[in-house]
Each structure stands twice: as C-alpha cells, then as structure tokens.
Amino acid sequence: MSAATPSPEPTARRVSARVGAISESATLAVDAKAKALKAAGRPVIGFGAGEPDFPTPDYIVDAAVEACRNPKYHRYTPAGGLPELKAAIAAKTLRDSGYEVDASQVLVTNGGKQALYEAFAALLDPGDEVIVPAPYWTTYPESIRLAGGVPVEVVADESTGYRVSIEQLEAARTERTKVVLFVSPSNPTGAVYSPADTEAIGRWALEHGLWVLTDEIYEHLVYGDATFTSIPAVLPELREKCIVVNGVAKTYAMTGWRVGWVIGPKDVVKAATNLQSHATSNVANVSQAAALAAVSGDLEAVAAMREAFDRRRKTIVRMLNEIDGVICPEPEGAFYAYPSVKGVLGKEIRGKRSQSSLELAALILEEAEVAVVPGEAFGTPGYLRLSYALGDEDLVEGVSRIQKLLAEAKD
Ligand SMILES: Cc1ncc(COP(=O)(O)O)c(C=O)c1O
C-alpha cells in the first residue's frame, strides 16, 4: 500500500445511518431462499411471493412486442410517464373508482414501490409522523423512514379481522401526525374495510387536517360480499390531501414489468415527478406500452384470476383452521392468508421449540420444505403470511405438509 492510499473508513461509517438502517425485504428474502432451495433440488413449495402465478395476458405482451419495434420507444420520454398512459390511468380511475382526475395529477413510476417512496419523500419532513395500521406490508415503514418520517404503528389483531378502529387511530395521533396510511384490501392480512368504515376513517382524517395515503393495488381482488371502496371517491373533500398509489402488478399479473403510479394533488405530483426526473427518469417505455394496453383494456383477465384465487382462498383458510393452535380469519381481499400461530409457539416439534413465528417459519421450511413469511416482517410476531397465488395442487400439498408437521406438536 503506498503512503498516498487513504486508510479505510471505520466500518460503521461506510454505509450511511439512513440507508444502513433499512432491512432486506423479508418477503423477497423468503422467496429467494425458497427458489434457491428449489434450484438445489429440494421440493420446496413457496407461499412467500406476493405475485399472481398466471402469465401476463397475451394482448398486453403483444403491445409490448410492438413497442419494442417502434423507434419512438427507444428514446427518453417524459420523466413522469407517457402522456397517453397518464391519460389512460386517469380514465381507468374514473371507470374503476368513480372519480375524475386530470392527467397532470398522475405520475407513472417503477412499480407501486417507487410510487410509495416518492409519495412519502414528497410529503414528509424530518420528524413527521405517519400512522401505519399493522399488520403492515413490510415496505411501508422503510419508505417512511428513508423520507425522514416516523412510522407510528396501530396494531389490529384477528379479533377485529385485522381492521383498526377510529379510537385506535385517534389514540395514535399527535401534533406531529401528518399522514395516515390506508390499505384495503390489505397485504398481509387480506382485510377489506366496509364502505362505511372507509368513509369514517376519511372523515376522521379530514377533521384533523391529515393527509391520507391510500394503496389501492389490490382494488380488483375482493371476494364474497366484500367491496372495494376508494377513499377519495367517497370523500371528494379529501382529494386535496389524498395520495393514491396503484399499479398493474396484481391486477394484470405484471409484477415483473414494473409499472405503478401516484395520483394526487398537482403540487405533490409535480414534486414527486421532479424527484423521479433525477432518480430514474421515465419508466421503461416498453413496460409503459404494456401498461397502456392493460389499463385501456377490459377486466376479463382479472375476473378469471379472481375466481381461481377465491377457490384457493376457501381451501387454504379451511385447511389452516383444521390445525390445532392455528386461527385464520377469512381474508376478503388480495391473495394472502394471515393465520395466528400463537397456539403452536413453545410446543415441541421434531425436537425443537419455536418461540417465535420467525423460528417456526424456519422450522417449516427446513422440515416441511414449505416457504412462508413470518409475522415479524409485518410488525406482528405470532403470525405467518401465506400467499395463495400458487397452483391449486401445490397449495393443497404445501398446507398438508404444514398440517402434518404441526400435528406433531407436543407440550
Ligand atoms: C400492498 C402493496 N402495495 C404495493 C406493492 C408494490 O407492487 P409493485 O412495486 O410490484 O408494483 C405491493 C407488492 O407486493 C403490495 O403488496
């Protein structure tokens, strides 16, 4: 080493505190581990990934193929999204949610995740608090913290179907509260709020001058008597302080295409667009062309997927509830079951006593070769999340393996 070579930084300073505090996405980690074990020849069945097991519909893929051959799409396009896609998202919002937005209120992003990061970055100053109902999707607190905000959890359990009450929200509100997060249908619980409860939460936010950030990515996946309610649609007065995050991933089986969007008041959307113009510029044009075909088309493909998910939902809930010590409320939306496994913790299974859902998930992967995500990833230890977006046969085989393993539990 020459004298001019700078000495290495102490380890603690190599990564900033802000980014160093971000943990790996637990859901992606479980999925990666399951795929690695599978690649190594183990017959692992994965309930980890939050993605439909169907291919993207042909007409969407065809639009992308055509876009590939069009030199117009080989160039940079406006950072905030193709104008025709923004207009189509505005039209789709009117069709599906029943309220009017202008294309200038839309920002096209690299998936719902980037939409969230940019929305929180555009809204939050250091110390601003965001009320986050838990169990929450693992990305929310990280995106809030990176923006300098403080996530404030409000926990609901299986006794209320994982739905928080206004009293709980009110107890969490402080002088620093700026935003309340509202997600229905929910990942990880599949909970859906009724139209009346949705409106009541919106009114409470309005009364206290709070922003509402609502994630509507599972809008088309509701079952039985449940209905999706878009909060800015039922409360027009809230629209000046409401940000909608959405995307094509779940509705059109397009997780890999990476197209989402933010809808909100023009000033916030402009600020988020400015951020994106420096961070990533436009979303890949081929993906935007595919998304344009998706949102401009009908909802036939999602209707077919919904039917399959509904069938699997009933099977998985029934089979999970057959296990001693496991309680699984019926999810009304999305494609996740979120059973409590508290009744199994501490019991002896194959010589091990799992004291946490994290340990139990590891045991299930090791002994039953089934991948599930522990509740720790969603702010509520004592639960497991199982995505039922996998084939019917694998689903039954996977849950049967869990049933057999947990049947061995002894005090
Ligand atoms: C609730 C919720 N919001 C947003 C997303 C982000 O979706 P994507 O970034 O794939 O568009 C997901 C994906 O799992 C999700 O479950």
Ligand as a Chemical Component Dictionary entry (heavy atoms), coordinates in Angstrom:
data_LIG
# 
_chem_comp.id                   LIG 
_chem_comp.type                 NON-POLYMER 
_chem_comp.pdbx_formal_charge   0 
_chem_comp.three_letter_code    LIG 
# 
loop_
_chem_comp_atom.comp_id 
_chem_comp_atom.atom_id 
_chem_comp_atom.alt_atom_id 
_chem_comp_atom.type_symbol 
_chem_comp_atom.charge 
_chem_comp_atom.model_Cartn_x 
_chem_comp_atom.model_Cartn_y 
_chem_comp_atom.model_Cartn_z 
_chem_comp_atom.pdbx_ordinal 
LIG C1 C1 C 0 -49.800 -3.542 -0.682 1  
LIG C2 C2 C 0 -48.806 -3.462 -1.795 2  
LIG N1 N1 N 0 -48.549 -2.277 -2.331 3  
LIG C3 C3 C 0 -47.655 -2.129 -3.316 4  
LIG C4 C4 C 0 -46.966 -3.227 -3.806 5  
LIG C5 C5 C 0 -45.931 -2.951 -4.862 6  
LIG O1 O1 O 0 -46.124 -3.530 -6.039 7  
LIG P1 P1 P 0 -45.144 -3.308 -7.240 8  
LIG O2 O2 O 0 -43.980 -2.481 -6.774 9  
LIG O3 O3 O 0 -44.749 -4.662 -7.672 10 
LIG O4 O4 O 0 -45.951 -2.568 -8.266 11 
LIG C6 C6 C 0 -47.197 -4.486 -3.281 12 
LIG C7 C7 C 0 -46.442 -5.660 -3.742 13 
LIG O5 O5 O 0 -46.333 -6.675 -3.100 14 
LIG C8 C8 C 0 -48.152 -4.606 -2.247 15 
LIG O6 O6 O 0 -48.440 -5.798 -1.707 16 
# 
loop_
_chem_comp_bond.comp_id 
_chem_comp_bond.atom_id_1 
_chem_comp_bond.atom_id_2 
_chem_comp_bond.value_order 
_chem_comp_bond.pdbx_ordinal 
LIG C1 C2 SING 1  
LIG C2 N1 SING 2  
LIG C2 C8 DOUB 3  
LIG N1 C3 DOUB 4  
LIG C3 C4 SING 5  
LIG C4 C5 SING 6  
LIG C4 C6 DOUB 7  
LIG C5 O1 SING 8  
LIG O1 P1 SING 9  
LIG P1 O2 DOUB 10 
LIG P1 O3 SING 11 
LIG P1 O4 SING 12 
LIG C6 C7 SING 13 
LIG C6 C8 SING 14 
LIG C7 O5 DOUB 15 
LIG C8 O6 SING 16 
# 
